[in-house]
Amino acid sequence: MQKIFDAIKNIAIIGLSPNPTKDSYQVALYLQNQGLNIIPIYPKEDFILHKKVYRTYTQAIQETPIDCVVIFRKSEACLNITKEIVQCSLLPKVIWLQLEIINQDAKKLAESKNIIFIQNQCIKIQHQKLYYNVD
């Protein structure tokens, strides 16, 4: 896990809600406070956490190379999201599906492109375990 966190600086967050009570917002805020650059991807809003919001991954990658994609969407949506990601010329190092989000077809597709695929784990919790010994 240490190698993964060492390799990521720009993190696209698909499904980042502007609502501060939502998990996606709390996770993004935490990552931002850790010095990581978040790139919000959401169908509405112009800014979330003072960052420009993109409608799609394809739009976001045009302006910033993305190291990691964190997905806060239903499991069924993850294969289509992964298809969009792997069609881009610059691939992320990691695709990370949050807690209770699992899609084996998306995993196979990502891994066929040498992208590390993590599912059913919270990036915030894993970061806290690694850097702050929080269980």
C-alpha positions as CSV (number, residue, x, y, z in Angstrom):
1,M,0.0,0.0,0.0
2,Q,2.9,2.4,0.7
3,K,4.1,2.1,-2.9
4,I,0.6,3.0,-4.1
5,F,0.4,6.2,-2.0
6,D,3.9,7.2,-2.9
7,A,3.0,7.0,-6.6
8,I,-0.1,9.2,-6.4
9,K,-0.5,12.9,-6.3
10,N,-3.4,13.8,-8.6
11,I,-6.6,12.0,-7.7
12,A,-9.8,12.1,-9.7
13,I,-12.9,11.5,-7.6
14,I,-15.8,10.3,-9.7
15,G,-19.1,10.9,-7.9
16,L,-17.7,13.6,-5.6
17,S,-20.7,15.2,-4.0
18,P,-20.8,18.9,-3.0
19,N,-22.7,17.9,0.2
20,P,-20.3,18.1,3.2
21,T,-22.2,15.3,4.9
22,K,-21.5,12.7,2.1
23,D,-18.7,10.2,2.4
24,S,-17.3,11.3,-1.0
25,Y,-16.9,14.9,0.2
26,Q,-15.3,13.8,3.5
27,V,-12.8,11.5,1.8
28,A,-11.9,14.2,-0.7
29,L,-11.5,16.8,2.0
30,Y,-9.2,14.4,3.9
31,L,-7.1,13.7,0.8
32,Q,-6.9,17.4,0.0
33,N,-5.7,18.1,3.6
34,Q,-3.0,15.5,3.1
35,G,-1.6,17.6,0.3
36,L,-3.0,15.5,-2.5
37,N,-4.5,17.3,-5.6
38,I,-8.2,16.3,-6.0
39,I,-10.0,16.5,-9.3
40,P,-13.8,16.4,-8.8
41,I,-15.9,14.6,-11.4
42,Y,-19.6,15.2,-10.9
43,P,-22.6,16.0,-13.2
44,K,-23.4,19.3,-11.6
45,E,-21.6,22.2,-9.8
46,D,-18.7,24.3,-11.1
47,F,-16.5,24.0,-8.0
48,I,-16.3,21.5,-5.1
49,L,-13.7,22.0,-2.4
50,H,-12.5,25.1,-4.4
51,K,-11.5,22.8,-7.3
52,K,-12.9,23.0,-10.8
53,V,-15.5,20.2,-11.4
54,Y,-15.4,18.1,-14.6
55,R,-18.4,16.2,-16.0
56,T,-16.3,13.2,-17.2
57,Y,-13.0,11.6,-16.7
58,T,-12.2,12.3,-20.4
59,Q,-12.6,16.0,-19.8
60,A,-10.5,16.0,-16.6
61,I,-7.5,14.1,-18.1
62,Q,-7.2,16.9,-20.8
63,E,-6.0,19.3,-18.2
64,T,-4.3,17.2,-15.5
65,P,-2.4,13.9,-15.6
66,I,-4.3,11.6,-13.2
67,D,-2.5,9.1,-11.0
68,C,-5.5,7.6,-9.3
69,V,-9.2,7.4,-9.9
70,V,-11.4,7.0,-6.8
71,I,-15.0,5.9,-7.6
72,F,-18.0,6.7,-5.5
73,R,-20.6,5.2,-7.9
74,K,-22.8,2.0,-7.9
75,S,-21.0,-1.2,-8.7
76,E,-22.9,-1.6,-11.9
77,A,-21.6,1.7,-13.2
78,C,-17.9,0.8,-12.7
79,L,-17.4,-1.2,-15.9
80,N,-18.5,1.7,-18.1
81,I,-16.4,4.1,-16.1
82,T,-13.4,1.8,-16.4
83,K,-14.0,1.5,-20.2
84,E,-13.9,5.3,-20.4
85,I,-10.7,5.5,-18.4
86,V,-8.8,2.9,-20.4
87,Q,-9.7,4.6,-23.7
88,C,-7.6,7.6,-22.8
89,S,-4.0,7.8,-23.9
90,L,-2.7,8.6,-20.4
91,L,-3.8,5.8,-18.0
92,P,-3.9,6.2,-14.2
93,K,-1.7,4.0,-12.0
94,V,-4.7,3.1,-9.8
95,I,-8.4,2.7,-10.0
96,W,-9.9,2.6,-6.5
97,L,-13.5,1.5,-5.7
98,Q,-14.7,2.6,-2.3
99,L,-16.3,0.5,0.4
100,E,-19.1,-1.9,-0.8
101,I,-18.3,-1.1,-4.5
102,I,-17.2,-4.2,-6.4
103,N,-17.0,-5.0,-10.1
104,Q,-15.0,-8.0,-11.2
105,D,-15.3,-7.1,-14.9
106,A,-14.0,-3.6,-14.3
107,K,-11.1,-5.2,-12.4
108,K,-10.2,-7.6,-15.3
109,L,-10.3,-4.7,-17.8
110,A,-8.1,-2.4,-15.6
111,E,-5.6,-5.1,-14.8
112,S,-5.4,-6.0,-18.5
113,K,-4.1,-2.5,-19.0
114,N,-1.6,-2.8,-16.0
115,I,-3.7,-0.5,-13.8
116,I,-3.7,-1.4,-10.1
117,F,-7.3,-2.1,-9.1
118,I,-8.5,-1.9,-5.6
119,Q,-12.1,-2.5,-4.6
120,N,-14.3,-2.5,-1.5
121,Q,-11.8,-0.4,0.4
122,C,-11.8,3.2,1.5
123,I,-8.8,5.2,0.4
124,K,-9.1,7.5,3.5
125,I,-9.1,4.5,5.9
126,Q,-6.2,2.9,4.2
127,H,-4.2,6.1,4.2
128,Q,-5.0,6.6,7.9
129,K,-3.9,3.1,8.8
130,L,-0.6,3.5,6.9
131,Y,0.4,7.0,8.0
132,Y,-1.4,7.4,11.4
133,N,-1.8,3.8,12.7
134,V,-5.5,4.3,12.9
135,D,-7.5,1.1,12.9
